[in-house]
Amino acid sequence: MSEIRVKPVKCLRGELTLPGDKSISHRTIMLASLARGKTSVSGISKGEDILKTAHAFQSMGIEIQGLGSDSLTIQGKGLRGLSQPRDIVDCGNSGTTMRLLSGILAAQNFSSTLTGDESLRKRPMDRIVEPLEKMGARIKGKFAPLKIEGKRLKAVSYRIPIPSAQVKSCILLAGLYAQGKTEVTELARSRDHTERMLKYLEADIEVRDLTVSITGEKELIAKPINIPGDISSASFFVIGAIFLPGSHIRLSGVGLNPTRMGIIDILKEMGAEIEIENLREANNEPRGDVVARGSRLKGITIGGEMIPRVIDELPLLALAATKAEGETIIKDAQELRVKETDRIRALSINLSRMGVEVEEREDGLIIQGSCQLKGAKVDSFGDHRMAMALVMAGLIARGKTVVSDTDCIKTSFPEFEAILKRLKVV
């Protein structure tokens, strides 16, 4: 089992461009495969999760050139161009692959089976099975492996009980194939990369408040796609810079989709010195440069409609809370318990090991700030975001920190260590 050993550093300085956004990379491969014509893609993520999505579509007859680089060429075959995979489709650790692909496969004229690693097989899939079955799908299983018998689908109006971009996207992708208009309504807005890309590729889609509707059976048109840097990846280095006096970093070309800006908004509310420069847009996704400096933070309450906008970054915000003056409360975040690991429990265990006064709640954490972290042996529990957050914690801890089980970082951000080394000033 791999581990990363971390020693404290003085500050982080430098300018860099980050790998492509993971969420957008998944959707790019899927929708380019379903579009008619050739799509040129630049800035694709090289994470293992993205390779799982690419391999899934290759197994269904889609030609993808350039895997392993940051540029791909995808020869789309249209909505009805997929062929039955010869084997079970392995989604690895990627919940996005499994949930979004299920929406597409539910509408095909063939049967298929999706599975994943031990972690993914424990994650609930009933949240996509229920709406897909309302559309006429036949799916066996509430957890992976899922056995999907492709059927002709009908349009539905569905209200998602828990805000989830994966569930919303699954239904919209199924709606591409359904006769009539499919509507999805959320309680709070989740990330909207699927809607933006569908619109860019000329799907018949409309967004109205918290409801998204798509009219099915209209072919997508292949167009070039440039993927911005991943704001979730950027957040690790932003946090590191904020913690360390004298730090100054610039992250160029980062995706600045409003539904993903929660981490920046919350850190600013906590007092962080963060600036956005060179704001621009390409293929319907905003992007710009993020500049962060060493800052003094104050504790706040994080909950409600803000949670869907920061669900992946909450481990970092918990870390920020340890350096903030006063108490920070994270609530309404039950979804953290069904991620790659139970992130609420994992954070409580690891922060306690590093000397933080933390109270675990069913839906979140209460963290006492102004804490000098102590170097310790901590555990990622096989969760890539937990592993990277703990590495950043080690940069500000007194003494050596050892983060165990770090191979999982490869699923989303294999370049993480190399980029961090370029920024560190010891």
C-alpha positions in Angstrom: 0.0 0.0 0.0 1.5 3.3 -1.1 2.0 6.3 1.2 3.1 10.0 0.9 5.4 11.5 3.6 4.9 15.2 4.1 7.0 17.8 5.9 5.9 21.4 6.7 6.9 24.1 4.2 7.3 27.9 4.4 5.0 28.8 1.5 3.7 28.0 -1.9 4.6 30.2 -4.9 4.3 29.9 -8.6 2.1 29.9 -11.7 0.7 26.8 -13.4 -2.0 25.3 -15.6 -3.9 22.4 -14.2 -5.2 19.2 -15.9 -8.7 19.3 -17.4 -11.9 19.3 -15.3 -12.8 15.7 -14.4 -16.6 16.2 -14.5 -16.4 17.9 -17.9 -14.0 15.2 -19.2 -16.5 12.4 -18.5 -19.3 14.3 -20.2 -17.1 15.2 -23.2 -16.4 11.5 -23.9 -20.0 10.5 -23.5 -21.6 13.2 -25.5 -19.0 13.2 -28.3 -19.5 9.5 -28.7 -23.3 10.1 -29.1 -22.9 13.0 -31.5 -22.7 12.7 -35.2 -19.2 13.4 -36.5 -15.7 13.8 -35.3 -14.9 15.7 -32.1 -11.5 17.2 -31.4 -10.9 17.4 -27.6 -8.2 19.4 -25.9 -7.4 19.5 -22.1 -8.9 16.1 -21.2 -8.2 14.8 -17.7 -5.8 11.8 -17.6 -7.2 10.3 -14.4 -8.1 6.7 -14.2 -11.8 7.5 -13.8 -11.8 9.2 -17.2 -10.0 6.2 -18.8 -12.8 4.0 -17.5 -15.4 6.1 -19.3 -13.3 6.1 -22.5 -12.8 2.3 -22.4 -16.5 1.8 -21.8 -17.3 3.6 -25.1 -14.5 1.9 -26.9 -16.1 -1.4 -25.9 -19.3 -0.2 -27.6 -17.6 0.5 -30.9 -16.6 4.2 -30.5 -13.2 5.1 -32.0 -11.2 7.2 -29.6 -7.6 8.2 -30.5 -5.0 9.8 -28.2 -5.8 8.1 -24.9 -3.1 8.9 -22.4 -2.5 12.4 -23.8 -4.4 15.6 -23.0 -5.9 15.6 -26.6 -8.4 13.2 -28.0 -10.2 12.6 -31.3 -13.6 10.9 -30.9 -15.6 9.6 -33.9 -19.2 9.8 -32.8 -21.8 7.5 -34.2 -25.0 9.3 -33.3 -27.6 8.4 -30.6 -28.2 4.9 -32.1 -24.7 4.1 -33.0 -23.5 2.2 -30.0 -23.1 -1.6 -30.1 -23.4 -4.2 -27.4 -20.2 -4.5 -25.3 -18.6 -7.9 -25.5 -18.0 -8.0 -21.8 -19.1 -6.5 -18.5 -18.3 -2.8 -18.4 -15.9 -2.0 -15.5 -16.4 1.5 -14.1 -13.6 1.2 -11.6 -14.0 3.7 -8.8 -16.1 6.2 -10.9 -19.6 6.8 -9.7 -20.0 9.4 -12.6 -19.2 6.7 -15.2 -21.7 4.3 -13.7 -24.6 6.7 -13.0 -24.4 8.7 -16.3 -23.7 5.6 -18.5 -26.8 3.9 -17.0 -29.0 6.6 -18.4 -27.6 6.0 -21.9 -27.6 2.2 -21.7 -31.2 2.1 -20.5 -32.3 3.3 -23.9 -30.2 1.0 -26.2 -31.5 -2.0 -28.2 -29.2 -4.3 -26.3 -28.5 -5.5 -22.7 -25.4 -4.7 -20.7 -23.9 -5.0 -17.2 -22.0 -2.4 -15.2 -19.7 -3.1 -12.3 -17.0 -1.4 -10.4 -14.4 -1.8 -7.6 -15.2 -2.7 -4.1 -15.8 0.9 -3.1 -18.2 1.6 -6.0 -20.1 -1.6 -5.4 -21.1 -0.1 -2.0 -22.4 3.1 -3.3 -26.2 3.4 -3.7 -27.6 3.2 -7.3 -31.3 3.1 -6.4 -31.3 6.9 -6.8 -30.9 6.4 -10.6 -32.7 3.1 -10.9 -36.0 4.6 -9.6 -36.3 7.4 -12.2 -35.0 5.2 -15.0 -37.6 2.6 -14.2 -40.3 5.3 -14.3 -39.1 6.0 -17.9 -39.6 2.3 -18.7 -36.1 0.9 -18.1 -35.4 -2.6 -16.8 -32.6 -2.6 -14.4 -31.6 -5.4 -12.0 -29.8 -4.3 -8.8 -29.8 -1.4 -6.4 -26.0 -1.6 -6.0 -23.4 -2.6 -8.7 -23.3 -4.8 -10.6 -26.3 -3.3 -12.5 -27.8 -5.4 -15.2 -29.6 -3.2 -17.7 -31.9 -4.4 -20.4 -32.2 -1.6 -23.0 -35.8 -0.5 -23.7 -37.6 2.2 -25.6 -38.1 5.0 -23.0 -40.8 7.4 -22.3 -40.5 11.0 -21.1 -41.2 11.8 -17.4 -41.3 14.7 -15.0 -39.1 13.8 -12.0 -38.2 15.7 -8.8 -34.9 14.6 -7.4 -35.1 14.2 -3.6 -31.4 14.9 -3.0 -29.6 17.5 -5.2 -27.2 15.4 -7.4 -25.6 16.3 -10.7 -25.1 12.6 -11.4 -28.8 11.7 -11.0 -29.9 14.8 -12.9 -27.4 14.0 -15.7 -28.5 10.3 -15.8 -32.1 11.3 -16.4 -31.2 13.9 -19.0 -29.1 11.5 -21.0 -31.9 9.0 -20.9 -34.2 11.8 -22.0 -32.1 12.2 -25.1 -33.7 9.0 -26.3 -37.2 9.4 -24.9 -40.2 10.4 -26.9 -41.5 13.8 -25.7 -40.1 16.2 -23.1 -38.3 14.9 -20.0 -38.2 17.3 -17.0 -35.9 17.1 -14.0 -36.4 19.4 -10.9 -33.9 19.8 -8.1 -34.3 21.2 -4.6 -31.1 23.1 -5.0 -28.9 23.6 -8.1 -26.2 21.1 -8.6 -23.3 21.4 -11.1 -24.7 22.0 -14.6 -21.9 20.8 -17.0 -24.3 18.3 -18.7 -26.9 21.0 -19.5 -24.2 23.4 -20.8 -22.6 20.7 -23.0 -25.9 19.5 -24.3 -26.9 23.0 -25.3 -23.5 23.5 -27.0 -24.0 20.3 -29.0 -27.5 21.6 -30.1 -29.7 19.4 -28.0 -33.3 20.6 -27.5 -32.8 21.6 -23.8 -34.2 24.4 -21.6 -33.2 25.5 -18.1 -35.9 27.3 -16.0 -35.1 28.0 -12.4 -34.5 24.6 -10.8 -36.1 22.6 -13.7 -34.2 21.3 -16.7 -36.2 19.9 -19.7 -35.0 18.0 -22.7 -36.9 16.9 -25.8 -35.7 13.6 -27.0 -34.7 12.0 -30.3 -32.8 15.0 -31.6 -29.2 14.2 -32.8 -26.2 16.0 -31.3 -23.8 17.8 -33.5 -20.1 17.2 -33.0 -18.0 20.4 -32.3 -14.5 21.0 -30.9 -14.3 21.0 -27.1 -11.6 22.6 -24.9 -11.8 21.6 -21.3 -10.8 24.1 -18.6 -8.6 23.3 -15.6 -10.4 21.4 -12.8 -11.5 23.8 -10.0 -11.7 20.9 -7.5 -8.0 20.2 -8.2 -7.2 23.9 -8.1 -8.8 24.1 -4.6 -6.0 22.0 -3.0 -3.4 24.5 -4.0 -5.6 27.5 -3.2 -6.0 26.1 0.4 -2.3 25.5 0.7 -1.5 29.1 -0.3 -4.1 30.6 2.0 -2.7 28.7 5.0 0.9 29.8 4.5 2.0 33.4 5.0 4.0 34.8 2.1 2.3 32.4 -0.4 1.3 33.7 -3.8 0.0 31.4 -6.6 -1.7 31.8 -9.9 -3.7 29.0 -11.5 -4.4 29.7 -15.2 -7.4 28.7 -17.2 -9.4 27.2 -14.3 -13.1 26.3 -14.9 -15.3 28.9 -13.2 -18.7 27.5 -13.7 -21.0 29.2 -11.1 -22.3 25.9 -9.9 -18.7 24.9 -8.9 -17.6 28.3 -7.4 -18.9 27.5 -3.9 -15.4 26.7 -2.7 -14.2 30.2 -3.7 -17.3 31.9 -2.4 -17.0 30.2 1.0 -13.3 30.8 1.4 -13.8 34.5 0.6 -16.5 34.6 3.2 -14.0 33.2 5.6 -11.6 36.0 4.8 -9.4 34.4 2.1 -7.5 36.7 -0.3 -8.6 35.2 -3.7 -8.9 37.1 -7.0 -10.4 36.0 -10.3 -8.7 37.5 -13.4 -9.1 37.1 -17.2 -12.6 35.7 -17.1 -13.7 34.3 -20.4 -15.8 31.5 -22.0 -15.3 28.6 -24.4 -17.8 26.0 -25.5 -20.3 27.3 -23.1 -18.1 27.0 -20.0 -16.6 30.0 -18.2 -13.0 30.0 -17.2 -10.3 32.3 -15.8 -7.2 32.6 -13.6 -7.4 32.1 -9.8 -4.9 34.0 -7.7 -4.5 33.1 -4.0 -2.4 34.6 -1.2 -1.7 33.8 2.5 -4.7 34.9 4.5 -6.3 35.0 8.0 -9.6 33.1 8.2 -12.6 33.2 10.4 -15.1 30.4 11.3 -18.5 30.3 9.6 -21.5 28.0 9.1 -21.6 26.0 5.8 -24.9 24.4 4.9 -28.2 24.5 3.0 -28.2 25.3 -0.7 -24.4 25.9 -0.6 -23.7 22.2 0.0 -24.4 20.9 -3.6 -21.9 23.5 -4.9 -19.1 22.3 -2.6 -19.8 18.6 -2.1 -16.4 17.5 -3.4 -14.5 20.3 -1.7 -15.9 19.8 1.8 -12.8 17.9 3.1 -10.8 21.0 2.2 -13.2 23.3 3.9 -13.0 21.2 7.0 -9.2 21.6 6.8 -9.6 25.4 6.4 -11.8 25.4 9.5 -8.9 24.2 11.6 -7.0 27.4 10.8 -9.9 29.7 11.1 -10.6 31.8 14.2 -13.5 30.5 16.1 -15.9 27.6 15.3 -16.9 26.3 11.9 -20.1 24.3 11.4 -20.6 22.0 8.4 -24.2 20.8 8.2 -26.8 19.3 5.7 -24.0 17.2 4.2 -25.3 13.7 4.7 -24.3 13.0 1.1 -20.6 12.9 2.3 -21.4 9.5 4.0 -21.9 7.8 0.7 -19.0 9.0 -1.3 -15.8 6.9 -2.0 -15.7 6.6 1.8 -17.8 8.0 4.6 -16.0 11.4 4.4 -17.6 12.7 7.6 -16.3 9.8 9.7 -12.9 9.9 7.9 -12.5 13.6 8.5 -13.4 13.2 12.2 -10.8 10.4 12.7 -8.0 12.1 10.8 -8.4 15.6 12.1 -8.6 14.2 15.6 -5.3 12.4 15.0 -3.7 15.7 14.0 -4.8 17.4 17.3 -8.0 19.1 16.1 -11.1 19.4 18.4 -13.8 18.1 16.1 -17.4 16.9 16.8 -18.9 14.5 14.4 -22.6 15.0 13.6 -24.9 12.8 11.4 -25.0 15.5 8.7 -21.6 17.1 9.2 -18.9 18.4 11.6 -18.3 21.1 14.2 -14.6 22.1 14.1 -12.8 24.4 16.6 -10.3 26.6 14.8 -7.0 28.4 15.5 -5.4 24.9 15.8 -1.7 24.1 15.3 -1.9 20.8 13.5 0.4 18.0 14.6 2.1 15.6 12.2 0.5 12.2 12.4 -0.1 8.9 10.5 -3.4 9.5 8.8 -5.5 7.3 6.5 -7.1 8.2 3.1 -9.6 5.2 3.5 -9.1 4.8 -0.3 -10.6 8.2 -1.0 -8.7 10.3 -3.5 -9.9 13.7 -2.2 -9.3 12.7 1.4 -5.7 11.7 0.5 -4.9 15.0 -1.2 -6.6 17.0 1.6 -4.4 15.2 4.1 -1.3 15.9 2.1 -2.1 19.6 2.2 -2.7 19.3 6.0 0.8 17.9 6.3 2.3 21.0 4.8 1.1 23.1 7.7 1.5 20.5 10.5 4.3 20.5 13.1 6.5 17.5 12.4 6.1 14.8 9.8 2.8 13.6 8.4 2.4 10.2 6.7 -0.7 9.7 4.5 -1.4 6.0 3.8 -3.2 4.4 0.9 -2.5 7.1 -1.6 -2.7 5.1 -4.9 -6.3 6.3 -5.1 -5.1 9.8 -6.1 -4.5 8.4 -9.6 -8.3 8.0 -10.1 -8.7 11.8 -10.4 -5.4 13.7 -10.3 -2.3 11.6 -11.1 -0.2 14.8 -11.6 -0.9 16.0 -8.0 2.4 15.3 -6.4 4.5 16.6 -9.3 2.6 19.9 -9.4 2.8 20.3 -5.6 6.6 19.9 -5.8 6.8 22.7 -8.3 5.0 25.1 -6.0 6.6 24.2 -2.6 9.2 26.6 -1.0 10.8 24.7 1.8 
